[in-house]
Amino acid sequence: MAQTLKQFLEENHLTVNDNAKLLFEKLGLPIEVLKELEEKYGKSDKMSKSKHNTVDPDEMIEKYGADTVRLYILFAAPPQNSFDWIDSGIEGAHRFLKRVWNFVNDKAEEIKDISYTKEDFKNLPEEDQKLRRKVHQTIKKVNEDITREYQFNTAIAAIMELMNELTSYKGNNKKVLKEAIENLILMLSPFTPFIADELWKTIGKDGYTIQQTFPEPDEEALVEKTKEIPVQINGKVRAKIVVPADADEEAVKQIAFENENVKKWIDGKEVVKVIFIKGKILNIVVKG
C-alpha cells in the first residue's frame, strides 16, 4: 500500500526539518513555507546543531528581551526535560509580561503612597477576601514548587493565574490591591529580575527585589470563610449565592429562597425536591 509522505517520515524517524532549514536558507526561500510543511507533514525535530534547527539566544534576546526568553524557557518544561522551541510560546510569554507591565503601571499612582498592616485585612468583604486568598494560595504554591524539585513551570503558571484574578478584581480596597501587586512582583523576580526591579520602583519601593524577603503565605488568608455556590432550578443555573463555608442545607436554602432571581423562577410553583452538596451546589426541582 502506498504511504503518505507523513507516514514515511514518521516510520523513518525523520521530520520535514531535517536539513530543510539549511536548504531554505541557502536558496533564499521564506522559512514560513517550512513551518507550513511541518504542520502538514510532521512536527519539527528536537533542536540539534547537526540539523541546523537551533535557536540563536542572542536573536531571541534582541527581539523579546532577556526576561521574556528566561520566562519562556522555564515555563515550557521542568528543567530536567527537553522541549521544542515554539515561536507562539515565546510570543505568549512576551504578551504576559507586557500585560503585567501595563497593569502595574496603570495602578502605580493609586497605590504608590498606600501602606498597610495585617490588621487592615480583618473583616474584609468577599471580593477582597477572594483576592487575598488567591494571593496567598499562589505564594504557598510558588514556594513549594520552587523548593520541591525546581518545578518552575508550575510556579509560573500559578503566577499567571494570579494575574488573571488581579485583572478581574472588582473591589476598591487599595491596601488589598497593593499587597497583591507587591507579592506578584516579588514572585516574578526570580524569573524576570529586570522587569521586576523596574516595576518595584514604579510602585514607589526602594532598592532591588533581590534584597527583599521572599513572600510567605498568611495562613489566616488561606482559610475560606465564604463560598459562592450556584443555584440550579430544574437543572439550569439561575443564581449564584455567597454562603458561609460551613453552612448546612437549611442555612443555604434560606439564603437561596431570599435571592431575587431564585424567587422569580420558583414563584407560584411547587418545590418538589431540593438537592444540596455542601460547598458545591444547590439544586431545586419545581413543577407547575
C-alpha positions in Angstrom: 0.0 0.0 0.0 1.3 3.5 -0.9 2.5 5.6 2.0 1.8 9.2 2.5 4.8 11.5 3.0 3.8 12.0 6.6 3.7 8.2 7.2 7.1 7.8 5.6 8.7 10.5 7.7 7.2 9.1 10.9 8.3 5.5 10.2 11.8 6.5 9.4 12.1 8.9 12.4 12.6 11.8 10.1 11.0 15.3 10.0 10.5 18.0 7.5 13.0 20.0 9.4 15.9 17.5 8.8 18.4 19.6 6.8 15.5 21.6 5.3 16.2 24.8 7.2 19.8 24.9 5.8 18.4 24.3 2.3 15.8 27.0 2.6 18.4 29.5 3.9 20.9 28.7 1.0 18.1 29.0 -1.6 16.8 32.2 -0.1 13.3 30.7 0.4 11.0 32.0 3.2 11.1 29.9 6.4 7.4 30.4 6.8 6.9 27.8 4.0 8.8 25.3 6.1 6.6 25.9 9.0 3.5 25.2 6.9 5.1 21.9 5.7 5.8 20.9 9.3 2.2 21.5 10.3 1.0 19.4 7.3 3.5 16.6 7.2 5.1 16.3 10.6 6.3 18.2 13.7 9.8 19.5 13.9 12.6 17.6 15.5 14.4 18.5 18.7 16.9 21.3 18.3 20.3 20.0 17.1 23.3 21.7 15.6 23.7 18.9 13.0 20.2 19.6 11.7 20.6 23.4 11.7 17.4 23.9 13.6 18.8 25.6 16.7 17.5 28.9 18.0 20.0 31.7 18.4 19.5 33.0 22.0 21.1 36.4 21.1 18.5 36.9 18.4 15.7 36.0 20.8 17.0 38.3 23.5 17.4 41.1 21.0 13.8 40.6 19.8 12.0 39.9 23.1 14.4 40.8 25.9 16.2 38.5 28.4 13.4 38.3 30.8 10.9 37.0 28.2 13.4 34.4 27.0 14.1 33.2 30.5 10.4 33.1 31.4 9.6 31.1 28.3 12.4 28.5 28.8 11.4 28.0 32.5 7.7 27.8 31.7 8.0 25.5 28.7 9.0 22.4 30.7 10.6 21.3 34.0 14.4 21.9 33.9 15.3 18.2 33.6 13.2 17.9 30.4 13.9 18.9 26.9 11.4 20.8 24.8 10.6 22.0 21.3 11.1 25.7 20.8 7.8 27.1 19.6 7.5 30.7 18.4 4.0 31.1 19.6 5.2 30.1 23.1 7.7 32.8 23.5 5.3 35.3 22.0 2.8 34.2 24.7 5.4 34.8 27.4 6.1 38.2 25.9 2.4 39.1 25.9 2.0 38.0 29.5 4.9 40.3 30.7 3.5 43.2 28.7 0.2 42.6 30.4 1.9 42.7 33.8 3.9 45.8 32.9 0.8 47.7 31.7 -1.4 46.6 34.6 1.2 47.7 37.3 1.9 51.0 35.6 -1.8 51.7 35.3 -2.3 51.1 39.1 1.0 52.6 40.3 -0.3 56.1 41.1 -3.2 54.7 43.0 -1.1 52.5 45.3 2.3 54.3 45.5 1.6 56.0 48.8 -0.5 53.3 50.3 0.7 51.4 53.4 -0.9 48.6 55.3 -0.6 46.2 58.2 -2.1 42.8 58.8 -4.8 44.4 61.0 -6.1 46.2 57.9 -7.2 42.9 56.4 -9.6 41.8 59.1 -13.4 41.6 58.3 -13.0 42.3 54.6 -15.9 42.0 52.1 -16.0 38.8 50.0 -14.4 40.4 46.9 -11.3 41.5 48.9 -11.1 38.2 50.7 -11.2 36.3 47.4 -8.2 38.3 46.0 -6.2 37.9 49.2 -6.9 34.2 49.4 -5.7 33.8 45.8 -2.5 35.9 46.5 -1.6 33.7 49.5 -2.5 30.5 47.8 -0.2 31.5 45.0 2.6 32.4 47.4 2.3 29.0 49.0 2.3 27.1 45.7 5.3 29.1 44.3 7.3 28.4 47.5 6.5 24.7 47.3 7.1 24.4 43.6 10.5 26.2 43.6 11.8 24.4 46.6 10.5 20.9 45.6 12.3 19.6 42.5 12.5 23.1 41.0 9.1 23.0 39.3 9.5 26.5 37.8 6.9 25.8 35.1 4.0 25.2 37.5 5.2 28.1 39.7 5.0 30.4 36.7 1.6 29.0 35.8 0.3 29.9 39.3 1.6 33.4 38.9 -0.3 33.7 35.6 -3.5 32.6 37.3 -3.0 35.2 40.0 -2.6 37.9 37.3 -6.0 36.8 35.9 -7.5 37.2 39.3 -5.9 40.6 39.7 -7.3 41.9 36.4 -10.8 40.7 37.2 -10.8 42.2 40.7 -13.9 44.4 41.1 -13.1 45.7 44.6 -11.7 49.1 45.5 -9.5 48.4 48.5 -6.2 50.0 47.7 -4.4 48.2 50.5 -5.5 44.8 49.3 -4.5 45.8 45.7 -1.1 47.0 46.8 -0.4 43.8 48.8 -1.3 41.7 45.7 0.8 43.7 43.3 3.9 43.8 45.6 3.7 40.0 46.0 3.2 39.5 42.3 6.3 41.4 41.5 8.4 39.6 44.2 7.2 36.2 42.9 8.2 37.1 39.4 11.6 38.4 40.4 13.5 35.0 40.3 12.3 34.5 36.7 12.2 38.1 35.4 14.5 40.2 37.5 14.9 43.2 35.2 11.2 43.8 34.8 10.5 43.1 38.5 13.1 45.7 39.6 11.6 48.3 37.3 8.1 47.6 38.5 9.3 47.6 42.1 10.5 51.2 41.6 7.3 52.1 39.7 5.2 51.4 42.8 7.4 53.5 44.9 9.6 50.9 46.5 13.4 51.4 47.2 16.2 49.0 46.3 16.1 45.8 44.3 13.7 42.9 44.5 16.6 40.5 45.3 17.2 42.4 48.5 13.6 41.8 49.7 12.4 38.9 51.8 10.6 36.4 49.5 6.8 36.2 50.3 5.5 33.8 52.9 1.8 32.9 52.9 -0.6 34.3 55.5 -2.3 31.1 56.8 -5.3 33.1 58.0 -5.9 34.4 54.5 -5.9 30.8 53.1 -8.9 29.9 55.2 -12.0 30.1 53.1 -14.7 31.8 55.2 -17.4 32.0 52.5 -18.2 30.2 49.3 -20.0 31.2 46.2 -22.2 28.3 45.0 -24.6 28.1 42.0 -28.3 27.6 42.5 -29.9 25.4 39.8 -33.6 25.3 39.2 -34.7 22.3 37.2 -31.1 21.7 36.1 -30.3 25.3 34.9 -28.2 27.8 36.9 -30.4 30.7 37.8 -28.4 32.4 40.5 -25.1 32.3 42.4 -25.2 33.0 46.2 -22.4 33.6 48.8 -22.8 31.5 51.9 -20.6 30.7 54.9 -18.1 28.0 54.0 -19.5 25.7 56.7 -23.2 26.5 56.1 -25.6 23.5 56.2 -28.5 22.8 53.9 -31.1 24.8 55.9 -28.9 27.9 56.0 -28.1 27.7 52.3 -31.8 27.2 51.4 -32.8 30.2 53.5 -30.3 32.4 51.6 -31.3 31.0 48.3 -35.0 31.4 48.7 -34.4 35.1 49.6 -32.5 35.7 46.3 -34.5 37.7 43.8 -33.5 35.6 40.8 -34.4 32.4 42.6 -37.8 33.9 43.7 -38.5 34.8 40.1 -38.1 31.2 38.9 -39.9 29.4 41.7 -42.7 31.9 42.3 -46.1 30.2 42.0 -44.5 26.8 41.6 -44.3 23.7 43.8 -40.9 22.8 45.1 -40.7 19.1 44.6 -37.2 18.4 45.8 -34.0 20.2 47.0 -30.6 18.6 46.4 -27.7 20.1 48.3 -24.0 19.3 48.0 -22.1 21.2 50.7 -19.9 23.9 49.4 -20.7 22.9 45.8 -24.3 23.4 44.6 -28.0 23.7 45.5 -30.4 22.2 43.0 -34.1 23.0 43.3 -36.7 20.9 41.4 -40.0 22.6 40.8 -43.2 21.9 38.8 -46.2 23.9 37.8 
